[in-house]
């Protein structure tokens, strides 16, 4: 056990002496606990969320802190949880009274009673999150570390303060948090903990989808998300969250022909894309880009394994998956769908880079053509250097062609040079099928390169198409 070291530099911010004074005014002890202390010891930059534990009422302490602050900021009180929030500049402080917790089988929401600092540290999920710094004047900055959390930080280990069986069964969200922290910090989950997660994996069913997705987002935004998904897979949590991904695992062989393992390939793609973008939804697209392959897998004696229309099937599965996980069914979901639907287009295009195919790609991808190319480049997971360079060079040709065609033809966010209103006025038409036919014909002629994306050429083409439909311009 370490002697209790002092970390006064962690409490340099003027808010800490002020909290110390407020607690002293109320004759209660107070401590900084959890993520702020952990991140300070890991040199992970300045944390903006700070948890304060009061041995007494957290709400009363928050109010006293606000009273001492210039401008007396508003305290947000959450009576049900006995917590209070206070914003000071960019910092968000959360105050809670030290407490003891007891759980029932069917809920992660515990029965709570007042407790000591030790009780409060006991209820923490991991030793590295149970570290506390004293705010008392006589012990200011002293580290209270009853579970050797500082040692676990040095060893890069995720461990629970108490029996992991009880910790994970009580609040199964902690299983996902263990995996998320292991992924974010590049730590190892100790064996007893990993075994307990595996044993209790079905308990994840009592956790709300919103909570699960929140942790998945954090795993996806880590430097190497595959670490988290490998742990979800290893512990048996993955089938409860992403059965669509589990279905991709495995290699089948028929008549000497094999296909790649699309599950492990997917994790490589997610890691690849994470090196080039922090866009959460593009990372989601990488995670889901092949989910249509399990339901579309077929073996054909002539051509071997096929996954016909897997992008189309996968895009439909994205909607169902987002709905099941109670994720937003908005433009974020539509973006992921679009990326999944179009994920093979640049690959097909790379072997024959024609102007018209590139125009169609730009037209269909719109503002997301760059994202699509990023996804396709991440999709190259071959270990053969010759093949890898060939694919990379092919995509460079596609990128160059996109730039050239877009500069010349302005297809991105394409608006037909001739509007529906103008077609109606020209031929004296009311809303009708013919207007759609003419508009489509102009669009197709531009995309095929038959006419330039210019008004005069488009108007001439409109008149020609109108004549074919036996329409006469109104004088």
C-alpha angles and dihedrals in degrees: 000000000000119000106247105274123201124235106185091156088067087063098050094118111100090234092073099060087045092054088046090054092046091051090047090052088054092043092237134123120244136190140186106234142177130004098013092056093042093050093046091055090047093049089235097153128260114327113218095199114070125184118208122193118202122195089225130018115355089193092054090049092050090051092049091049090051090049091055094047121091110257091019096245121219118269117218108215125202102190095180091061097032090236136127132198129210129181118213110180106301092343123097114203122197118195123198134168115244107262149180119227136204126185139210124216098252103045140051090208107097132211104250134208132172115274148163128276087261091055089050093051090048091058093053118111100232137017090241089058095047094069113120135188118210119238094190113120095236095046098028111164096006112146116233107201112163095165101044091253091157089058090049089053089054092047091043093234132150108214134159120239093228134024106321091218090062095038094055098037091050094052112011091188084077089070089063091042090054090053092044093052091045088053098043096044097032090238130149122242107230115246098250089052094047091049091049091051090050091048093048098038094117089059087076085082091080092058119096118248091238092059092047093049091049090059093043089054090054092048090049091050093053121106092253110023093176088075090064096043091048089054092047087053095044093050095047094245095115098075090058092052107027113016086160090065094045088054089063094062122106141044121249124201126202126170090348093306122119135181125214122264100263095196096060090038089056092053090052090051091051091051091047094052091046089065091060107032141032091196104129094204094049087052088051088053090053090050093050102032094106102032090111090063097080096057094040099047112128136161118227118189092218101044105018124223117011134184097192114193091354090146092056092046091044092053090055090048090054090064093050092046094049090048093049092050091046091240122155113287090203137100090309090060091044090052092053090046092051093049091049092046093050098035095111098041099089089043091057090042094052092074094054114021103193125169094237093050090049091048089053091048091052091045094051097040095042112173090358099064090106091051090049092053090048089053093049093049089051088052091069102100101151115135091208105102093205092053092042092055091045092054092044091051091048091054090048088056089051091049092049090049092049090054093047096046094043092050090052105034105026094217098155110107086002117203115187110252087227116054128216089247091057092050089052093049094045094054099027091243132159117217103301147145092267092066091057091046092053093045091050091047091053091048092049092047090053094046091047090049094242090127132015120254091259135119100238093049092045092050091051089049090050091055091047092049091046090055090052088055090049092249120149123209115243111243 
